C-alpha cells in the first residue's frame, strides 16, 4: 500500500474497487471497446453541455437577430447554459464584470438574506404542481 497522506486508497492499491476506476463498465455495450465507450461518453457530455464541437457557431448571417446577443454589451458570444436554463442571454465577460447582477445564491444564503422561513424555501425548491387533467371535460 502506498501512503497518500490523506487516508485514501489509490487505484493501484485496490484494483477491484470500481469506485476508484473511472468508467462504469456495466453500462458499456458489449460491442464497444473501453476506449470507444469513453469517447462515446465524452461526446455525449459535450453535446449536453453544448461545448467543444457542439457549441453553437457565431454567424454573421444571424447578426441582425437581437435575441441571441448579450443583453449588457451586445456580444454574440453568449453563455448557452444560462440561455437554456434561465432564458438570459449574457456573455461570460459580463457575468464576471457584474457579479452583483449575475451571481447565483445557495438556498441557505437566500434564506438568510431574504428572511425566508423553511416553508417558503421549500416552496421555492419544489416546482408548482399542476392540477390533474380531467378527461371527462368537454372543453379544454
N, C-alpha and C positions, 0 to 999 in steps of 0.2 A: 504494500500500500504506500502511496505517496502522500506526503504531508502537504495539503493545500492551504494550511494556516487559516482555515475558515471552518473546519469541521465538516467539509463536504467531501463526498467521494468523487473521483474523476471517472470519466468513461472508461479509461484503461483499467481501473481497479475492478469495475463491475461490468463485464461485457454483456451480461444477460439482463441488465436493468434497462427496460425500454424507455423509461423516463429520461435517462441520460443520453439516449441516442435519438437524433433529431426526427427523421421521418417515421410516420406511423405506417408500418408495413402491412397492417391488417386491411387498410383501405386500398392498398395498391392492387390494381387489376393484375391478373395472372399473366397476361400477355405483354406487360411492360417490365422493363428492367428498372432497377432502383434509380439510376441516373435519369431515365426518361420520366419516371414518376415525379422526381424532384423538380425537373424542368416544367412538367405539366402543372405542378402546384404553384411554382413561381409565376408562370404565365397567368394562372387563374387569379392569384393575388394581385398582380399588376393590373389586370383587367378590372377587377373590383375597385381598386383604388384610383383608376384612370391615371396611371403613372407609366413612365417609360414610353414604349412604343404605342401605348393605348391612350396617351394623353391627347385630348382634342387639339387639333392644329389651329394655329392662328392664320386666318386667311384674310387677305385684303379685299376679297370679294364680299365678305360679310362685314366689312368695317363700318358700313352705313347702319348696320343693325346695332342699336344702342343697348339692347338687352343683355349683351354679353361683355360689357366693358366695366371696369372698376367704377364704383359709384363715387369714389373720392378723387382719383386722379385721371380717370378715363383710359387707363391702360387696358390693352387687350389680354394681358396675361393674368387671368383671374384664378383664384383657388377653387378648383372644381369640387372639392369636398364640401366647402362652405356653400357653394352654389346649390349643390344637391340637397344637403341636409337642412340648411337654414333659408335657402332661397335668396341669399345675399351675395351679390357679385362684388367681391373685394379682392384685391391682389395681396400677395404676401408682404410686400413692402409697406402697404398702408396698414396692414394688421400690426406690423412691428412699429410703425411710426405712431399709430394711435391706439396704444394698449388700453386706454380708458374706455374706448368705444367698442373694441373688438376682443376683449378678454372674456374668457368663459369662467363661470362660477361653479364651485362644487355645491353640493346640496347643503353641506354644513355651513359654508360661507353665506349662502343665500338665507338660511335660517337665522344666522347671527346678524347679518346686515339689514335684513328687511323684517326682523322680528316675527318670523313665521312660527306658528305652532306646529306640532308634529302632525296634526290632522291636515293642515293646509299644505305642508310639504309632501304629505302622502298623496294629496290630490294632484300636485304638480308632477309627481313621478309616474303616476298611472295614467294612461290615455283615457279619454272620456269614453264611456260605454254607449253603444248605440242601442236604441230600442229594437226588439226583435221584429222581424218582418212578418206581418200577418198576411197569409196567402188568401184569406177569405175576403179581404177588402177588394171591392170592385175598382176603385180608383187609386192610383199611386201618385 
